[in-house]
Amino acid sequence: MAHILVVEDEQPINDLITMNLKLVGHTYSKAYTGVEVAGILEKERADLVLLDVMLPGLDGFAVMEQIAPLRIPVILITARHALSDRIKGFELGADDYIIKPFEILELLARINVVLRRNEQASAVFTCDNVEVRLTERQVRVGQLPVELTAREFELLEVLIRNRNIALSREKLLELAWGYDYAGDTRTVDVHIRQLRKKLGWEERIRTVFKLGYRLEVQV
């Protein structure tokens, strides 16, 4: 199931959406204004954003421009019926657009479609000449396969799925290797150095994964 951020300033609608998300097994976070969104997404992962267009302060279109670099799928929810608004939403990168009032079953169906589409797209991560196929657990640099240990691949997958989120060593260990890992947290540094070496990212300076400590993964 997915973790979904619901951005809707009308509390009854926000509550209705989140209640039904919970009923079908999703988890959620809530926001009631546009200015809250960036801060929430800096602290936690979201697989999808349900975003009202007519928000106080920062409207949904402005929020989309702000969070575009995170590449999180967005379904816009709005009472606006104009074709120009729908076109603007899609031009800004919205994955879908639903008009109020809507049937909750239709919204849930649209959520499932967007999540399935995004899951298929996110199964392959590319950066320069590095390709990571998460489902097949395969890594290539150029045309050449790269052998990673199970621990190295698990850490790389966590970094990919949580890119743009600050993660401590302890959180990385929890996500990659589980709560029961009893080793030194500095093992994260060792594995990251190995990943950088194997993927040829040692001398590049563009930060792809932002971590919550001094050692940044830079490529």
C-alpha positions in Angstrom: 0.0 0.0 0.0 1.0 3.6 -0.5 1.6 6.6 1.8 -0.4 9.5 0.4 -0.3 13.2 1.3 -3.7 14.8 1.3 -3.6 18.6 0.8 -7.2 19.9 1.2 -8.2 23.0 3.2 -11.8 21.9 3.8 -11.6 19.6 6.9 -14.7 17.5 6.1 -13.4 16.6 2.7 -9.9 16.0 4.0 -11.3 13.7 6.7 -13.5 11.9 4.2 -10.6 11.2 1.9 -8.2 10.1 4.6 -10.8 7.9 6.2 -11.4 6.0 2.9 -7.6 5.8 2.2 -7.3 4.1 5.6 -10.2 1.7 4.9 -8.4 0.4 1.7 -5.1 0.0 3.4 -3.2 3.2 2.6 -1.4 5.4 5.1 -1.6 9.2 4.9 -0.5 12.6 6.1 -2.7 15.7 6.1 -2.1 19.3 5.1 -4.6 22.2 5.0 -2.5 24.9 3.3 -0.1 25.0 0.4 2.8 26.4 2.4 2.9 23.2 4.6 3.6 20.8 1.7 7.3 21.4 1.1 8.1 21.1 4.8 6.2 17.8 5.1 7.8 16.3 2.0 11.3 17.2 3.3 10.6 15.0 6.4 8.7 12.1 5.0 8.2 10.0 1.9 5.0 10.3 -0.1 4.0 8.0 -3.0 1.3 10.3 -4.1 0.0 13.8 -3.4 -3.8 14.6 -3.6 -3.7 18.3 -4.1 -6.6 20.8 -3.9 -6.0 23.7 -6.4 -7.9 26.4 -4.4 -5.8 26.6 -1.2 -5.3 29.6 1.0 -2.0 31.4 0.5 -0.2 29.2 -1.9 -2.5 27.6 -4.4 -2.2 24.1 -5.8 -0.5 25.2 -9.1 2.2 27.1 -7.1 2.7 24.0 -4.9 3.2 21.8 -8.0 5.9 24.2 -9.3 7.5 24.1 -5.9 7.6 20.3 -5.5 8.2 19.4 -9.2 11.9 18.4 -8.6 10.7 15.7 -6.2 8.9 13.9 -9.0 6.1 12.7 -6.8 2.9 11.9 -8.7 0.1 14.3 -8.1 -3.7 14.1 -8.6 -5.3 17.6 -8.6 -8.7 17.9 -6.8 -10.6 21.1 -7.5 -14.0 22.7 -8.1 -12.7 24.5 -11.1 -14.3 23.2 -14.3 -12.5 25.3 -16.9 -10.6 23.5 -19.6 -7.7 26.0 -19.2 -7.3 25.0 -15.6 -7.1 21.3 -16.5 -4.6 22.1 -19.2 -2.5 24.2 -16.8 -2.5 21.3 -14.3 -1.3 18.8 -16.8 1.3 21.1 -18.2 2.7 21.5 -14.6 3.0 17.7 -14.4 -0.2 16.5 -12.8 -0.9 12.8 -13.3 -4.7 13.2 -13.1 -7.4 15.8 -12.4 -10.7 15.2 -10.6 -13.5 17.7 -10.3 -15.5 18.3 -7.1 -17.9 16.9 -6.2 -16.6 13.5 -6.9 -17.5 9.9 -5.9 -15.0 8.5 -3.4 -14.9 5.2 -5.3 -13.8 7.1 -8.5 -11.1 8.9 -6.6 -9.8 5.5 -5.2 -9.8 4.0 -8.6 -7.9 7.0 -10.1 -5.4 6.7 -7.2 -4.8 3.0 -8.0 -4.2 3.8 -11.7 -1.6 6.5 -10.9 0.1 4.4 -8.3 0.4 1.4 -10.7 1.7 3.6 -13.5 4.3 5.2 -11.2 5.4 1.9 -9.7 6.2 0.6 -13.2 8.1 3.8 -14.0 10.0 3.9 -10.7 11.2 0.3 -11.1 14.1 1.6 -13.2 16.4 4.4 -11.9 18.9 6.1 -14.2 21.6 8.7 -13.5 24.0 9.5 -16.2 25.3 6.1 -17.5 24.2 4.2 -14.4 21.0 2.1 -14.6 19.4 0.4 -11.6 16.6 -2.1 -12.2 15.0 -2.5 -8.8 12.7 -5.4 -9.6 15.5 -7.5 -11.2 18.1 -6.2 -8.7 20.4 -5.4 -11.6 22.9 -2.6 -11.9 24.7 -1.5 -15.0 27.3 1.2 -15.7 27.1 1.9 -19.4 26.6 -1.6 -20.9 28.5 -3.4 -18.2 26.9 -5.2 -15.3 28.0 -4.3 -11.8 28.1 -6.8 -9.0 26.8 -5.5 -5.7 26.5 -7.4 -2.5 23.0 -7.9 -1.0 23.8 -5.2 1.6 25.0 -2.7 -1.0 22.0 -3.2 -3.2 19.6 -2.8 -0.3 21.3 0.4 0.8 21.2 1.7 -2.8 17.5 0.9 -3.1 16.7 2.8 0.1 18.6 5.8 -1.2 16.8 5.8 -4.5 13.4 5.4 -3.0 14.0 8.2 -0.4 16.0 10.6 -2.6 15.6 14.3 -1.6 14.8 13.2 2.0 17.4 13.7 4.8 18.2 10.4 6.4 20.4 9.7 9.4 22.7 6.7 9.6 20.3 5.1 12.1 17.4 5.6 9.7 19.3 4.2 6.8 20.1 1.1 8.9 16.5 0.7 9.9 15.2 1.0 6.4 17.9 -1.1 4.6 18.6 -3.8 7.2 15.8 -3.7 9.8 15.5 -2.8 13.4 17.5 -5.8 14.6 20.8 -4.7 13.0 23.3 -4.5 15.9 26.4 -3.3 14.1 28.2 0.1 14.1 26.3 2.8 12.3 29.5 3.8 10.6 29.1 0.7 8.4 26.8 3.0 6.3 29.8 5.1 5.4 31.8 2.1 4.3 29.0 0.8 2.1 28.4 4.2 0.6 32.1 4.5 -0.3 31.9 1.1 -1.9 28.8 2.1 -3.9 30.5 5.3 -5.1 33.5 3.3 -6.2 31.6 0.6 -8.0 29.3 3.0 -9.8 32.0 5.5 -10.8 30.6 8.3 -8.8 33.8 9.2 -6.8 34.8 12.3 -8.7 31.4 13.8 -9.6 30.0 16.7 -7.6 26.3 16.7 -8.3 24.4 15.6 -5.2 21.8 13.1 -6.0 21.0 11.7 -2.5 20.9 14.1 0.4 21.7 12.4 3.7 21.2 13.8 7.2 24.9 13.8 8.1 28.2 15.2 6.8 28.9 12.3 4.4 26.8 13.1 1.3 26.4 10.7 -1.5 27.6 12.8 -4.5 27.6 11.7 -8.1 
